[in-house]
Amino acid sequence: MTVLTEAMVVDAVNEVLSIKRHQFAPVEAGTSLTELDLDSLDVAEVFMALEDCSGTELDPDSVRSLETVGDLARMRPIKYA
C-alpha cells in the first residue's frame, strides 16, 4: 500500500481529465473539486486511478468532507471487519 500524495493525486486527476476532455485547464492541488464539474463517470475514473496509485481500495465515504484536488490525498482506505 502506498500513501497518496498531493502530487500523485494531481497527476491522476490531470490524466483522467486529459483523456476525457479535449480542452481543460490542468488542475493543481488547490483547485476546487466543484469547479471541475465532474460527472459520475469522471468521479469513478478518478477514484479508480487513485486506487491504482495507492494499491488499496479507498473508502468512498471519506470523500464527503474534501474540497480541493489536494484533499483527495487524505482519503482513507476501506477497513474490513
MILUM-407124 format. One record per atom (N, C-alpha, C): residue in three letters; chain; atom name; x, y, z. Coordinates in steps of 0.1 Angstrom, whole numbers, plus 5000, padded with zeros to 4 digits. Atoms other than C-alpha are relative to their C-alpha. Layout:
MILUM-407124
ATOM   rest   kette   atom     px     py     pz
ATOM    ALA       A     CA      X      Y      Z
...
end
This chain:
MILUM-407124
ATOM   rest   kette   atom     px     py     pz
ATOM    MET       A      N   5008   4988   5000
ATOM    MET       A     CA   5000   5000   5000
ATOM    MET       A      C   5009   5012   5000
ATOM    THR       A      N   4993   4988   5001
ATOM    THR       A     CA   5013   5034   4990
ATOM    THR       A      C   4991   5011   5005
ATOM    VAL       A      N   5007   4988   4995
ATOM    VAL       A     CA   5003   5066   5008
ATOM    VAL       A      C   4998   5010   4988
ATOM    LEU       A      N   5002   4990   5011
ATOM    LEU       A     CA   4987   5091   4983
ATOM    LEU       A      C   5006   5013   5004
ATOM    THR       A      N   4995   4986   4998
ATOM    THR       A     CA   5005   5124   4980
ATOM    THR       A      C   4992   5009   4991
ATOM    GLU       A      N   5007   4990   5008
ATOM    GLU       A     CA   4991   5156   4966
ATOM    GLU       A      C   5005   4999   4986
ATOM    ALA       A      N   4995   5000   5014
ATOM    ALA       A     CA   5014   5153   4936
ATOM    ALA       A      C   4994   4988   4992
ATOM    MET       A      N   5006   5011   5006
ATOM    MET       A     CA   5001   5118   4929
ATOM    MET       A      C   4985   5002   4996
ATOM    VAL       A      N   5014   4997   5003
ATOM    VAL       A     CA   4965   5130   4931
ATOM    VAL       A      C   4999   5010   4989
ATOM    VAL       A      N   5001   4990   5011
ATOM    VAL       A     CA   4971   5160   4909
ATOM    VAL       A      C   5003   4993   4986
ATOM    ASP       A      N   4996   5007   5012
ATOM    ASP       A     CA   4988   5138   4883
ATOM    ASP       A      C   4988   4991   4995
ATOM    ALA       A      N   5011   5010   5003
ATOM    ALA       A     CA   4959   5112   4884
ATOM    ALA       A      C   4988   5008   4994
ATOM    VAL       A      N   5011   4992   5005
ATOM    VAL       A     CA   4932   5139   4880
ATOM    VAL       A      C   5003   5006   4987
ATOM    ASN       A      N   4997   4995   5013
ATOM    ASN       A     CA   4950   5156   4852
ATOM    ASN       A      C   5000   4990   4989
ATOM    GLU       A      N   5000   5011   5010
ATOM    GLU       A     CA   4955   5123   4834
ATOM    GLU       A      C   4986   4996   4996
ATOM    VAL       A      N   5014   5003   5003
ATOM    VAL       A     CA   4918   5114   4837
ATOM    VAL       A      C   4993   5011   4991
ATOM    LEU       A      N   5006   4989   5007
ATOM    LEU       A     CA   4907   5149   4825
ATOM    LEU       A      C   5006   5001   4986
ATOM    SER       A      N   4995   4999   5013
ATOM    SER       A     CA   4931   5148   4796
ATOM    SER       A      C   4995   4990   4990
ATOM    ILE       A      N   5006   5011   5009
ATOM    ILE       A     CA   4916   5116   4783
ATOM    ILE       A      C   4985   5003   4998
ATOM    LYS       A      N   5014   4998   5001
ATOM    LYS       A     CA   4880   5127   4789
ATOM    LYS       A      C   4996   5013   4993
ATOM    ARG       A      N   5004   4987   5006
ATOM    ARG       A     CA   4881   5163   4777
ATOM    ARG       A      C   5010   5005   4990
ATOM    HIS       A      N   4991   4995   5010
ATOM    HIS       A     CA   4895   5178   4746
ATOM    HIS       A      C   5008   5012   5005
ATOM    GLN       A      N   4993   4988   4995
ATOM    GLN       A     CA   4903   5211   4763
ATOM    GLN       A      C   4997   5000   5015
ATOM    PHE       A      N   5001   4998   4986
ATOM    PHE       A     CA   4909   5215   4800
ATOM    PHE       A      C   5012   5008   5006
ATOM    ALA       A      N   4989   4993   4993
ATOM    ALA       A     CA   4930   5237   4823
ATOM    ALA       A      C   5005   4990   5010
ATOM    PRO       A      N   4994   5009   4990
ATOM    PRO       A     CA   4954   5215   4842
ATOM    PRO       A      C   4997   5004   5015
ATOM    VAL       A      N   5003   4997   4986
ATOM    VAL       A     CA   4945   5213   4879
ATOM    VAL       A      C   5012   5000   5008
ATOM    GLU       A      N   4990   5000   4990
ATOM    GLU       A     CA   4966   5220   4909
ATOM    GLU       A      C   4994   4995   5013
ATOM    ALA       A      N   5004   5005   4987
ATOM    ALA       A     CA   4964   5208   4945
ATOM    ALA       A      C   4989   5009   5006
ATOM    GLY       A      N   5010   4991   4994
ATOM    GLY       A     CA   4943   5239   4954
ATOM    GLY       A      C   4988   5002   4992
ATOM    THR       A      N   5012   4999   5009
ATOM    THR       A     CA   4918   5235   4926
ATOM    THR       A      C   4988   4994   5007
ATOM    SER       A      N   5012   5005   4994
ATOM    SER       A     CA   4883   5232   4940
ATOM    SER       A      C   4993   4989   4992
ATOM    LEU       A      N   5006   5012   5006
ATOM    LEU       A     CA   4866   5199   4933
ATOM    LEU       A      C   4987   5004   4993
ATOM    THR       A      N   5012   4996   5006
ATOM    THR       A     CA   4833   5217   4925
ATOM    THR       A      C   5002   5007   4986
ATOM    GLU       A      N   4997   4993   5012
ATOM    GLU       A     CA   4849   5238   4898
ATOM    GLU       A      C   5004   4991   4988
ATOM    LEU       A      N   4996   5009   5011
ATOM    LEU       A     CA   4860   5207   4879
ATOM    LEU       A      C   4987   4995   4993
ATOM    ASP       A      N   5012   5004   5006
ATOM    ASP       A     CA   4823   5199   4872
ATOM    ASP       A      C   5001   4985   4995
ATOM    LEU       A      N   4999   5015   5003
ATOM    LEU       A     CA   4829   5161   4873
ATOM    LEU       A      C   4986   4993   5000
ATOM    ASP       A      N   5012   5008   4999
ATOM    ASP       A     CA   4801   5138   4863
ATOM    ASP       A      C   5003   4987   5007
ATOM    SER       A      N   4998   5012   4992
ATOM    SER       A     CA   4796   5105   4880
ATOM    SER       A      C   5011   4990   4994
ATOM    LEU       A      N   4990   5009   5006
ATOM    LEU       A     CA   4818   5086   4854
ATOM    LEU       A      C   5014   5006   5002
ATOM    ASP       A      N   4987   4993   4997
ATOM    ASP       A     CA   4846   5112   4858
ATOM    ASP       A      C   5004   4996   5015
ATOM    VAL       A      N   4997   5002   4986
ATOM    VAL       A     CA   4844   5107   4896
ATOM    VAL       A      C   5005   4985   5001
ATOM    ALA       A      N   4996   5014   4999
ATOM    ALA       A     CA   4846   5069   4892
ATOM    ALA       A      C   5013   4997   4994
ATOM    GLU       A      N   4986   5002   5006
ATOM    GLU       A     CA   4876   5071   4869
ATOM    GLU       A      C   5011   5006   5008
ATOM    VAL       A      N   4990   4994   4991
ATOM    VAL       A     CA   4894   5095   4892
ATOM    VAL       A      C   5003   4990   5012
ATOM    PHE       A      N   4999   5009   4988
ATOM    PHE       A     CA   4887   5071   4921
ATOM    PHE       A      C   5008   4988   4997
ATOM    MET       A      N   4993   5012   5004
ATOM    MET       A     CA   4899   5041   4902
ATOM    MET       A      C   5015   5003   4998
ATOM    ALA       A      N   4986   4997   5002
ATOM    ALA       A     CA   4931   5059   4892
ATOM    ALA       A      C   5007   5002   5013
ATOM    LEU       A      N   4994   4999   4987
ATOM    LEU       A     CA   4937   5068   4928
ATOM    LEU       A      C   5002   4987   5007
ATOM    GLU       A      N   4999   5013   4995
ATOM    GLU       A     CA   4931   5033   4939
ATOM    GLU       A      C   5012   4992   4994
ATOM    ASP       A      N   4989   5006   5007
ATOM    ASP       A     CA   4956   5021   4913
ATOM    ASP       A      C   5013   5006   5006
ATOM    CYS       A      N   4988   4993   4995
ATOM    CYS       A     CA   4982   5047   4926
ATOM    CYS       A      C   5003   4995   5014
ATOM    SER       A      N   4998   5003   4986
ATOM    SER       A     CA   4977   5037   4962
ATOM    SER       A      C   5001   4985   5003
ATOM    GLY       A      N   4999   5014   4998
ATOM    GLY       A     CA   4974   5000   4957
ATOM    GLY       A      C   4990   4995   5011
ATOM    THR       A      N   5010   5004   4990
ATOM    THR       A     CA   4944   4999   4980
ATOM    THR       A      C   4986   5004   4996
ATOM    GLU       A      N   5014   4995   5002
ATOM    GLU       A     CA   4906   5002   4980
ATOM    GLU       A      C   4997   5011   5009
ATOM    LEU       A      N   5003   4988   4992
ATOM    LEU       A     CA   4896   5036   4991
ATOM    LEU       A      C   4985   5001   5004
ATOM    ASP       A      N   5013   4998   4995
ATOM    ASP       A     CA   4866   5045   5012
ATOM    ASP       A      C   4992   5011   4993
ATOM    PRO       A      N   5007   4989   5006
ATOM    PRO       A     CA   4841   5065   4991
ATOM    PRO       A      C   4994   5010   5009
ATOM    ASP       A      N   5006   4990   4990
ATOM    ASP       A     CA   4825   5080   5022
ATOM    ASP       A      C   5011   5010   5005
ATOM    SER       A      N   4990   4991   4995
ATOM    SER       A     CA   4858   5096   5031
ATOM    SER       A      C   5002   5013   4991
ATOM    VAL       A      N   4999   4989   5009
ATOM    VAL       A     CA   4855   5120   5001
ATOM    VAL       A      C   4990   5011   5003
ATOM    ARG       A      N   5011   4991   4997
ATOM    ARG       A     CA   4825   5138   5015
ATOM    ARG       A      C   5005   5014   5006
ATOM    SER       A      N   4995   4987   4994
ATOM    SER       A     CA   4845   5164   5035
ATOM    SER       A      C   5011   5006   4993
ATOM    LEU       A      N   4989   4995   5008
ATOM    LEU       A     CA   4870   5171   5008
ATOM    LEU       A      C   4996   5011   4991
ATOM    GLU       A      N   5003   4988   5008
ATOM    GLU       A     CA   4871   5204   4990
ATOM    GLU       A      C   5009   5003   4988
ATOM    THR       A      N   4990   4997   5011
ATOM    THR       A     CA   4902   5205   4968
ATOM    THR       A      C   5006   4987   4995
ATOM    VAL       A      N   4994   5011   5006
ATOM    VAL       A     CA   4920   5182   4945
ATOM    VAL       A      C   5011   4994   5010
ATOM    GLY       A      N   4990   5004   4991
ATOM    GLY       A     CA   4949   5181   4970
ATOM    GLY       A      C   4994   4992   5012
ATOM    ASP       A      N   5007   5007   4989
ATOM    ASP       A     CA   4924   5170   4997
ATOM    ASP       A      C   4998   4985   4997
ATOM    LEU       A      N   5002   5014   5004
ATOM    LEU       A     CA   4919   5137   4978
ATOM    LEU       A      C   5011   4991   5006
ATOM    ALA       A      N   4989   5008   4994
ATOM    ALA       A     CA   4953   5126   4992
ATOM    ALA       A      C   4996   4995   5014
ATOM    ARG       A      N   5004   5004   4986
ATOM    ARG       A     CA   4935   5123   5026
ATOM    ARG       A      C   4990   4989   5000
ATOM    MET       A      N   5010   5011   5000
ATOM    MET       A     CA   4911   5096   5015
ATOM    MET       A      C   5005   4988   5007
ATOM    ARG       A      N   4996   5012   4992
ATOM    ARG       A     CA   4911   5066   5038
ATOM    ARG       A      C   4998   4987   4992
ATOM    PRO       A      N   5003   5013   5005
ATOM    PRO       A     CA   4914   5030   5028
ATOM    PRO       A      C   4988   4994   5007
ATOM    ILE       A      N   5011   5008   4994
ATOM    ILE       A     CA   4885   5007   5034
ATOM    ILE       A      C   5005   4991   5011
ATOM    LYS       A      N   4996   5009   4989
ATOM    LYS       A     CA   4888   4988   5067
ATOM    LYS       A      C   4989   4989   5001
ATOM    TYR       A      N   5010   5011   4999
ATOM    TYR       A     CA   4871   4954   5066
ATOM    TYR       A      C   5000   4994   5014
ATOM    ALA       A      N   5001   5006   4987
ATOM    ALA       A     CA   4858   4939   5098
ATOM    ALA       A      C   5004   4985   5000
end
